Amino acid sequence: MTSQTLDVLTVSEFCEAVGISRSTWHKLKRQGKAPAIVNIGGIQRIRREAIEAWLSENEARATADAAHNSAERAEPLCV
């Protein structure tokens, strides 16, 4: 039985799926910005639901940042 049949991913599977390196994973984890982790017998697993929530949070943050940056670059209104 693989971890995927349990609807969880290993950290390596997660990194591969989202296209990040292990060093980036560790950086995110240190910053408290990684998806929620489940420890099973000392082995870290990430539930698919946690990944979906993490992706949604990052998408919302990126959208808000883009809107904020766009507003800062806008030309002042001249009448």
N, C-alpha and C positions, 0 to 999 in steps of 0.2 A: 504494500500500500504506500503510495507517495503522499507527500504533504498536501499536494493539490487535491487529492480525493477528500481530504478533511476540510477543504475550503480555507486553508492557511498556506502561507508561503514562508520559506526560509528567508533570511536576510539577503542571501545571495540571489534567490529567485526574485525578490522584490527589487533589488538593485538592477538586475538585468531587465526586468519588466518596465521600469521607469527610466532606464538609461542613465544611471548614476554609478559612480565608483564606490568602492567600500569606504574610501577615505571621506567621500562626500556624505555617505551614510553616517559615519562616526561623527562628523562635524554637525550634521542635523540632530543627531541624538544628544550630543553635548549641549546644543543650543535649546533643546526641548522642542524641536520642530519636526521630529520624526513621527511617523504614525505610531499609534499605540502598539505595544509589544506584549505578547503573551509568553511567559516563561514556562516551559514544560520540561521538568527535570533538568533545569539549567540550560536548556536549549531555547533560543529565541525564535518565535514564530510571529507572523503578522497576519491577522484575520483580513479577509477580503473586504469586509465591511469597514474596517479601520483604514484600509487603503483608499476606498471610495470616499470616505469622509475627509481624509487627508488631501486627496486630490481636489475635492470640492472647496475646501478651505483655502488651498493655495490658488485655485482659479479665482475665487472671490477676491482674495488679497491682491492678485495681479491685476484684476479688472479695476479695483478701487485705486491702486497705485497708478495705473495708466490714466484714469480719469483725473486724478489729482495732478499728475505731471502735465497732462494736456491743458488743464485750467491754468497752471502756472505759466505756460508758454504762450497763452493766448494774448493777442495784441490788445492793449487797452482801447476802450471805446472812445473814439474822438468825435465830438459833435460840432 
